[in-house]
Amino acid sequence: MDEQQFRTAAGEALTSLQRALERASENFDFDVDSNEGALAIEFEDPPAKFVISPNSPVRQIWVSARVKSFKLDWDEARGAFVFPADGRTLTQLIADVASEQLGETVSL
């Protein structure tokens, strides 16, 4: 994957994730913001901030959430960014860490 392909895929993935998070935020206590290609999810109770950002040089999407860092690679077969350690897609990973943060199941 070249840089332009990465930028396109990452942009589409983050836009899709942002839309899903905005829909979910109507039912859960968090806000979503986009800034310079990165997403931030801010929780009030308990307080926390998750950051999801593309990292072009290594062609990954990096997630900082719950004092952990996740580096997701593009999986051509699945057409999604995937966390190699367990196979979760970006959306699945964010739903899981948001659920852990809030103590209730968040569906995206």
Phi and psi in radians as a Rosetta constraint file:
Dihedral C 1 N 2 CA 2 C 2 CIRCULARHARMONIC -1.490 0.35
Dihedral N 2 CA 2 C 2 N 3 CIRCULARHARMONIC 3.071 0.35
Dihedral C 2 N 3 CA 3 C 3 CIRCULARHARMONIC -1.093 0.35
Dihedral N 3 CA 3 C 3 N 4 CIRCULARHARMONIC -0.709 0.35
Dihedral C 3 N 4 CA 4 C 4 CIRCULARHARMONIC -1.149 0.35
Dihedral N 4 CA 4 C 4 N 5 CIRCULARHARMONIC -0.718 0.35
Dihedral C 4 N 5 CA 5 C 5 CIRCULARHARMONIC -1.090 0.35
Dihedral N 5 CA 5 C 5 N 6 CIRCULARHARMONIC -0.727 0.35
Dihedral C 5 N 6 CA 6 C 6 CIRCULARHARMONIC -1.075 0.35
Dihedral N 6 CA 6 C 6 N 7 CIRCULARHARMONIC -0.843 0.35
Dihedral C 6 N 7 CA 7 C 7 CIRCULARHARMONIC -1.032 0.35
Dihedral N 7 CA 7 C 7 N 8 CIRCULARHARMONIC -0.707 0.35
Dihedral C 7 N 8 CA 8 C 8 CIRCULARHARMONIC -1.138 0.35
Dihedral N 8 CA 8 C 8 N 9 CIRCULARHARMONIC -0.867 0.35
Dihedral C 8 N 9 CA 9 C 9 CIRCULARHARMONIC -1.108 0.35
Dihedral N 9 CA 9 C 9 N 10 CIRCULARHARMONIC -0.770 0.35
Dihedral C 9 N 10 CA 10 C 10 CIRCULARHARMONIC -1.126 0.35
Dihedral N 10 CA 10 C 10 N 11 CIRCULARHARMONIC -0.753 0.35
Dihedral C 10 N 11 CA 11 C 11 CIRCULARHARMONIC -1.058 0.35
Dihedral N 11 CA 11 C 11 N 12 CIRCULARHARMONIC -0.768 0.35
Dihedral C 11 N 12 CA 12 C 12 CIRCULARHARMONIC -1.139 0.35
Dihedral N 12 CA 12 C 12 N 13 CIRCULARHARMONIC -0.730 0.35
Dihedral C 12 N 13 CA 13 C 13 CIRCULARHARMONIC -1.104 0.35
Dihedral N 13 CA 13 C 13 N 14 CIRCULARHARMONIC -0.768 0.35
Dihedral C 13 N 14 CA 14 C 14 CIRCULARHARMONIC -1.240 0.35
Dihedral N 14 CA 14 C 14 N 15 CIRCULARHARMONIC -0.621 0.35
Dihedral C 14 N 15 CA 15 C 15 CIRCULARHARMONIC -1.133 0.35
Dihedral N 15 CA 15 C 15 N 16 CIRCULARHARMONIC -0.775 0.35
Dihedral C 15 N 16 CA 16 C 16 CIRCULARHARMONIC -1.103 0.35
Dihedral N 16 CA 16 C 16 N 17 CIRCULARHARMONIC -0.762 0.35
Dihedral C 16 N 17 CA 17 C 17 CIRCULARHARMONIC -1.103 0.35
Dihedral N 17 CA 17 C 17 N 18 CIRCULARHARMONIC -0.738 0.35
Dihedral C 17 N 18 CA 18 C 18 CIRCULARHARMONIC -1.063 0.35
Dihedral N 18 CA 18 C 18 N 19 CIRCULARHARMONIC -0.750 0.35
Dihedral C 18 N 19 CA 19 C 19 CIRCULARHARMONIC -1.085 0.35
Dihedral N 19 CA 19 C 19 N 20 CIRCULARHARMONIC -0.753 0.35
Dihedral C 19 N 20 CA 20 C 20 CIRCULARHARMONIC -1.121 0.35
Dihedral N 20 CA 20 C 20 N 21 CIRCULARHARMONIC -0.731 0.35
Dihedral C 20 N 21 CA 21 C 21 CIRCULARHARMONIC -1.152 0.35
Dihedral N 21 CA 21 C 21 N 22 CIRCULARHARMONIC -0.676 0.35
Dihedral C 21 N 22 CA 22 C 22 CIRCULARHARMONIC -1.108 0.35
Dihedral N 22 CA 22 C 22 N 23 CIRCULARHARMONIC -0.707 0.35
Dihedral C 22 N 23 CA 23 C 23 CIRCULARHARMONIC -1.119 0.35
Dihedral N 23 CA 23 C 23 N 24 CIRCULARHARMONIC -0.775 0.35
Dihedral C 23 N 24 CA 24 C 24 CIRCULARHARMONIC -1.166 0.35
Dihedral N 24 CA 24 C 24 N 25 CIRCULARHARMONIC -0.553 0.35
Dihedral C 24 N 25 CA 25 C 25 CIRCULARHARMONIC -1.157 0.35
Dihedral N 25 CA 25 C 25 N 26 CIRCULARHARMONIC -0.252 0.35
Dihedral C 25 N 26 CA 26 C 26 CIRCULARHARMONIC -1.224 0.35
Dihedral N 26 CA 26 C 26 N 27 CIRCULARHARMONIC -0.409 0.35
Dihedral C 26 N 27 CA 27 C 27 CIRCULARHARMONIC -1.938 0.35
Dihedral N 27 CA 27 C 27 N 28 CIRCULARHARMONIC -0.143 0.35
Dihedral C 27 N 28 CA 28 C 28 CIRCULARHARMONIC -2.288 0.35
Dihedral N 28 CA 28 C 28 N 29 CIRCULARHARMONIC 2.835 0.35
Dihedral C 28 N 29 CA 29 C 29 CIRCULARHARMONIC -1.597 0.35
Dihedral N 29 CA 29 C 29 N 30 CIRCULARHARMONIC 1.300 0.35
Dihedral C 29 N 30 CA 30 C 30 CIRCULARHARMONIC -2.697 0.35
Dihedral N 30 CA 30 C 30 N 31 CIRCULARHARMONIC 2.785 0.35
Dihedral C 30 N 31 CA 31 C 31 CIRCULARHARMONIC -2.096 0.35
Dihedral N 31 CA 31 C 31 N 32 CIRCULARHARMONIC 2.627 0.35
Dihedral C 31 N 32 CA 32 C 32 CIRCULARHARMONIC -2.118 0.35
Dihedral N 32 CA 32 C 32 N 33 CIRCULARHARMONIC 2.393 0.35
Dihedral C 32 N 33 CA 33 C 33 CIRCULARHARMONIC -2.438 0.35
Dihedral N 33 CA 33 C 33 N 34 CIRCULARHARMONIC 2.500 0.35
Dihedral C 33 N 34 CA 34 C 34 CIRCULARHARMONIC -1.958 0.35
Dihedral N 34 CA 34 C 34 N 35 CIRCULARHARMONIC 2.342 0.35
Dihedral C 34 N 35 CA 35 C 35 CIRCULARHARMONIC -2.585 0.35
Dihedral N 35 CA 35 C 35 N 36 CIRCULARHARMONIC 2.031 0.35
Dihedral C 35 N 36 CA 36 C 36 CIRCULARHARMONIC 0.909 0.35
Dihedral N 36 CA 36 C 36 N 37 CIRCULARHARMONIC 0.768 0.35
Dihedral C 36 N 37 CA 37 C 37 CIRCULARHARMONIC 1.518 0.35
Dihedral N 37 CA 37 C 37 N 38 CIRCULARHARMONIC -0.062 0.35
Dihedral C 37 N 38 CA 38 C 38 CIRCULARHARMONIC -1.948 0.35
Dihedral N 38 CA 38 C 38 N 39 CIRCULARHARMONIC 2.705 0.35
Dihedral C 38 N 39 CA 39 C 39 CIRCULARHARMONIC -1.916 0.35
Dihedral N 39 CA 39 C 39 N 40 CIRCULARHARMONIC 2.519 0.35
Dihedral C 39 N 40 CA 40 C 40 CIRCULARHARMONIC -2.198 0.35
Dihedral N 40 CA 40 C 40 N 41 CIRCULARHARMONIC 2.369 0.35
Dihedral C 40 N 41 CA 41 C 41 CIRCULARHARMONIC -2.043 0.35
Dihedral N 41 CA 41 C 41 N 42 CIRCULARHARMONIC 2.128 0.35
Dihedral C 41 N 42 CA 42 C 42 CIRCULARHARMONIC -2.011 0.35
Dihedral N 42 CA 42 C 42 N 43 CIRCULARHARMONIC 2.237 0.35
Dihedral C 42 N 43 CA 43 C 43 CIRCULARHARMONIC -1.877 0.35
Dihedral N 43 CA 43 C 43 N 44 CIRCULARHARMONIC 2.469 0.35
Dihedral C 43 N 44 CA 44 C 44 CIRCULARHARMONIC -1.616 0.35
Dihedral N 44 CA 44 C 44 N 45 CIRCULARHARMONIC -0.682 0.35
Dihedral C 44 N 45 CA 45 C 45 CIRCULARHARMONIC -2.490 0.35
Dihedral N 45 CA 45 C 45 N 46 CIRCULARHARMONIC 1.856 0.35
Dihedral C 45 N 46 CA 46 C 46 CIRCULARHARMONIC -1.296 0.35
Dihedral N 46 CA 46 C 46 N 47 CIRCULARHARMONIC 2.649 0.35
Dihedral C 46 N 47 CA 47 C 47 CIRCULARHARMONIC -1.194 0.35
Dihedral N 47 CA 47 C 47 N 48 CIRCULARHARMONIC 2.393 0.35
Dihedral C 47 N 48 CA 48 C 48 CIRCULARHARMONIC -2.956 0.35
Dihedral N 48 CA 48 C 48 N 49 CIRCULARHARMONIC 2.822 0.35
Dihedral C 48 N 49 CA 49 C 49 CIRCULARHARMONIC -2.401 0.35
Dihedral N 49 CA 49 C 49 N 50 CIRCULARHARMONIC 2.196 0.35
Dihedral C 49 N 50 CA 50 C 50 CIRCULARHARMONIC -1.833 0.35
Dihedral N 50 CA 50 C 50 N 51 CIRCULARHARMONIC 2.476 0.35
Dihedral C 50 N 51 CA 51 C 51 CIRCULARHARMONIC -2.186 0.35
Dihedral N 51 CA 51 C 51 N 52 CIRCULARHARMONIC 2.300 0.35
Dihedral C 51 N 52 CA 52 C 52 CIRCULARHARMONIC -2.137 0.35
Dihedral N 52 CA 52 C 52 N 53 CIRCULARHARMONIC 2.088 0.35
Dihedral C 52 N 53 CA 53 C 53 CIRCULARHARMONIC -2.499 0.35
Dihedral N 53 CA 53 C 53 N 54 CIRCULARHARMONIC 2.531 0.35
Dihedral C 53 N 54 CA 54 C 54 CIRCULARHARMONIC -1.316 0.35
Dihedral N 54 CA 54 C 54 N 55 CIRCULARHARMONIC 2.527 0.35
Dihedral C 54 N 55 CA 55 C 55 CIRCULARHARMONIC -2.162 0.35
Dihedral N 55 CA 55 C 55 N 56 CIRCULARHARMONIC 1.608 0.35
Dihedral C 55 N 56 CA 56 C 56 CIRCULARHARMONIC -1.021 0.35
Dihedral N 56 CA 56 C 56 N 57 CIRCULARHARMONIC -0.777 0.35
Dihedral C 56 N 57 CA 57 C 57 CIRCULARHARMONIC -0.980 0.35
Dihedral N 57 CA 57 C 57 N 58 CIRCULARHARMONIC -0.592 0.35
Dihedral C 57 N 58 CA 58 C 58 CIRCULARHARMONIC -1.878 0.35
Dihedral N 58 CA 58 C 58 N 59 CIRCULARHARMONIC 0.068 0.35
Dihedral C 58 N 59 CA 59 C 59 CIRCULARHARMONIC 0.979 0.35
Dihedral N 59 CA 59 C 59 N 60 CIRCULARHARMONIC 0.837 0.35
Dihedral C 59 N 60 CA 60 C 60 CIRCULARHARMONIC -2.312 0.35
Dihedral N 60 CA 60 C 60 N 61 CIRCULARHARMONIC 2.793 0.35
Dihedral C 60 N 61 CA 61 C 61 CIRCULARHARMONIC -1.852 0.35
Dihedral N 61 CA 61 C 61 N 62 CIRCULARHARMONIC 2.239 0.35
Dihedral C 61 N 62 CA 62 C 62 CIRCULARHARMONIC -1.847 0.35
Dihedral N 62 CA 62 C 62 N 63 CIRCULARHARMONIC 2.388 0.35
Dihedral C 62 N 63 CA 63 C 63 CIRCULARHARMONIC -2.144 0.35
Dihedral N 63 CA 63 C 63 N 64 CIRCULARHARMONIC 2.237 0.35
Dihedral C 63 N 64 CA 64 C 64 CIRCULARHARMONIC -1.963 0.35
Dihedral N 64 CA 64 C 64 N 65 CIRCULARHARMONIC 1.976 0.35
Dihedral C 64 N 65 CA 65 C 65 CIRCULARHARMONIC -2.697 0.35
Dihedral N 65 CA 65 C 65 N 66 CIRCULARHARMONIC 2.345 0.35
Dihedral C 65 N 66 CA 66 C 66 CIRCULARHARMONIC 0.966 0.35
Dihedral N 66 CA 66 C 66 N 67 CIRCULARHARMONIC 0.885 0.35
Dihedral C 66 N 67 CA 67 C 67 CIRCULARHARMONIC 0.894 0.35
Dihedral N 67 CA 67 C 67 N 68 CIRCULARHARMONIC 0.517 0.35
Dihedral C 67 N 68 CA 68 C 68 CIRCULARHARMONIC -2.256 0.35
Dihedral N 68 CA 68 C 68 N 69 CIRCULARHARMONIC 2.789 0.35
Dihedral C 68 N 69 CA 69 C 69 CIRCULARHARMONIC -2.154 0.35
Dihedral N 69 CA 69 C 69 N 70 CIRCULARHARMONIC 2.309 0.35
Dihedral C 69 N 70 CA 70 C 70 CIRCULARHARMONIC -2.110 0.35
Dihedral N 70 CA 70 C 70 N 71 CIRCULARHARMONIC 2.329 0.35
Dihedral C 70 N 71 CA 71 C 71 CIRCULARHARMONIC -2.060 0.35
Dihedral N 71 CA 71 C 71 N 72 CIRCULARHARMONIC 2.003 0.35
Dihedral C 71 N 72 CA 72 C 72 CIRCULARHARMONIC -1.805 0.35
Dihedral N 72 CA 72 C 72 N 73 CIRCULARHARMONIC 2.375 0.35
Dihedral C 72 N 73 CA 73 C 73 CIRCULARHARMONIC -1.811 0.35
Dihedral N 73 CA 73 C 73 N 74 CIRCULARHARMONIC 2.697 0.35
Dihedral C 73 N 74 CA 74 C 74 CIRCULARHARMONIC -1.277 0.35
Dihedral N 74 CA 74 C 74 N 75 CIRCULARHARMONIC 2.295 0.35
Dihedral C 74 N 75 CA 75 C 75 CIRCULARHARMONIC -1.965 0.35
Dihedral N 75 CA 75 C 75 N 76 CIRCULARHARMONIC 1.824 0.35
Dihedral C 75 N 76 CA 76 C 76 CIRCULARHARMONIC -1.039 0.35
Dihedral N 76 CA 76 C 76 N 77 CIRCULARHARMONIC -0.735 0.35
Dihedral C 76 N 77 CA 77 C 77 CIRCULARHARMONIC -1.095 0.35
Dihedral N 77 CA 77 C 77 N 78 CIRCULARHARMONIC -0.644 0.35
Dihedral C 77 N 78 CA 78 C 78 CIRCULARHARMONIC -1.610 0.35
Dihedral N 78 CA 78 C 78 N 79 CIRCULARHARMONIC -0.243 0.35
Dihedral C 78 N 79 CA 79 C 79 CIRCULARHARMONIC 1.109 0.35
Dihedral N 79 CA 79 C 79 N 80 CIRCULARHARMONIC 0.676 0.35
Dihedral C 79 N 80 CA 80 C 80 CIRCULARHARMONIC -2.688 0.35
Dihedral N 80 CA 80 C 80 N 81 CIRCULARHARMONIC 2.782 0.35
Dihedral C 80 N 81 CA 81 C 81 CIRCULARHARMONIC -1.421 0.35
Dihedral N 81 CA 81 C 81 N 82 CIRCULARHARMONIC 2.308 0.35
Dihedral C 81 N 82 CA 82 C 82 CIRCULARHARMONIC -2.282 0.35
Dihedral N 82 CA 82 C 82 N 83 CIRCULARHARMONIC 2.460 0.35
Dihedral C 82 N 83 CA 83 C 83 CIRCULARHARMONIC -1.427 0.35
Dihedral N 83 CA 83 C 83 N 84 CIRCULARHARMONIC 1.950 0.35
Dihedral C 83 N 84 CA 84 C 84 CIRCULARHARMONIC -1.050 0.35
Dihedral N 84 CA 84 C 84 N 85 CIRCULARHARMONIC -0.496 0.35
Dihedral C 84 N 85 CA 85 C 85 CIRCULARHARMONIC -1.112 0.35
Dihedral N 85 CA 85 C 85 N 86 CIRCULARHARMONIC -0.569 0.35
Dihedral C 85 N 86 CA 86 C 86 CIRCULARHARMONIC -2.425 0.35
Dihedral N 86 CA 86 C 86 N 87 CIRCULARHARMONIC -0.001 0.35
Dihedral C 86 N 87 CA 87 C 87 CIRCULARHARMONIC 1.429 0.35
Dihedral N 87 CA 87 C 87 N 88 CIRCULARHARMONIC 0.087 0.35
Dihedral C 87 N 88 CA 88 C 88 CIRCULARHARMONIC -1.249 0.35
Dihedral N 88 CA 88 C 88 N 89 CIRCULARHARMONIC 2.457 0.35
Dihedral C 88 N 89 CA 89 C 89 CIRCULARHARMONIC -1.328 0.35
Dihedral N 89 CA 89 C 89 N 90 CIRCULARHARMONIC 2.940 0.35
Dihedral C 89 N 90 CA 90 C 90 CIRCULARHARMONIC -0.954 0.35
Dihedral N 90 CA 90 C 90 N 91 CIRCULARHARMONIC -0.825 0.35
Dihedral C 90 N 91 CA 91 C 91 CIRCULARHARMONIC -1.109 0.35
Dihedral N 91 CA 91 C 91 N 92 CIRCULARHARMONIC -0.752 0.35
Dihedral C 91 N 92 CA 92 C 92 CIRCULARHARMONIC -1.111 0.35
Dihedral N 92 CA 92 C 92 N 93 CIRCULARHARMONIC -0.751 0.35
Dihedral C 92 N 93 CA 93 C 93 CIRCULARHARMONIC -1.068 0.35
Dihedral N 93 CA 93 C 93 N 94 CIRCULARHARMONIC -0.825 0.35
Dihedral C 93 N 94 CA 94 C 94 CIRCULARHARMONIC -1.146 0.35
Dihedral N 94 CA 94 C 94 N 95 CIRCULARHARMONIC -0.696 0.35
Dihedral C 94 N 95 CA 95 C 95 CIRCULARHARMONIC -1.060 0.35
Dihedral N 95 CA 95 C 95 N 96 CIRCULARHARMONIC -0.730 0.35
Dihedral C 95 N 96 CA 96 C 96 CIRCULARHARMONIC -1.155 0.35
Dihedral N 96 CA 96 C 96 N 97 CIRCULARHARMONIC -0.834 0.35
Dihedral C 96 N 97 CA 97 C 97 CIRCULARHARMONIC -1.235 0.35
Dihedral N 97 CA 97 C 97 N 98 CIRCULARHARMONIC -0.566 0.35
Dihedral C 97 N 98 CA 98 C 98 CIRCULARHARMONIC -1.172 0.35
Dihedral N 98 CA 98 C 98 N 99 CIRCULARHARMONIC -0.688 0.35
Dihedral C 98 N 99 CA 99 C 99 CIRCULARHARMONIC -1.093 0.35
Dihedral N 99 CA 99 C 99 N 100 CIRCULARHARMONIC -0.752 0.35
Dihedral C 99 N 100 CA 100 C 100 CIRCULARHARMONIC -1.076 0.35
Dihedral N 100 CA 100 C 100 N 101 CIRCULARHARMONIC -0.727 0.35
Dihedral C 100 N 101 CA 101 C 101 CIRCULARHARMONIC -1.122 0.35
Dihedral N 101 CA 101 C 101 N 102 CIRCULARHARMONIC -0.746 0.35
Dihedral C 101 N 102 CA 102 C 102 CIRCULARHARMONIC -1.568 0.35
Dihedral N 102 CA 102 C 102 N 103 CIRCULARHARMONIC -0.271 0.35
Dihedral C 102 N 103 CA 103 C 103 CIRCULARHARMONIC 1.294 0.35
Dihedral N 103 CA 103 C 103 N 104 CIRCULARHARMONIC 0.351 0.35
Dihedral C 103 N 104 CA 104 C 104 CIRCULARHARMONIC -2.630 0.35
Dihedral N 104 CA 104 C 104 N 105 CIRCULARHARMONIC 2.737 0.35
Dihedral C 104 N 105 CA 105 C 105 CIRCULARHARMONIC -1.255 0.35
Dihedral N 105 CA 105 C 105 N 106 CIRCULARHARMONIC 2.165 0.35
Dihedral C 105 N 106 CA 106 C 106 CIRCULARHARMONIC -1.873 0.35
Dihedral N 106 CA 106 C 106 N 107 CIRCULARHARMONIC 2.120 0.35
Dihedral C 106 N 107 CA 107 C 107 CIRCULARHARMONIC -1.804 0.35
Dihedral N 107 CA 107 C 107 N 108 CIRCULARHARMONIC 2.310 0.35
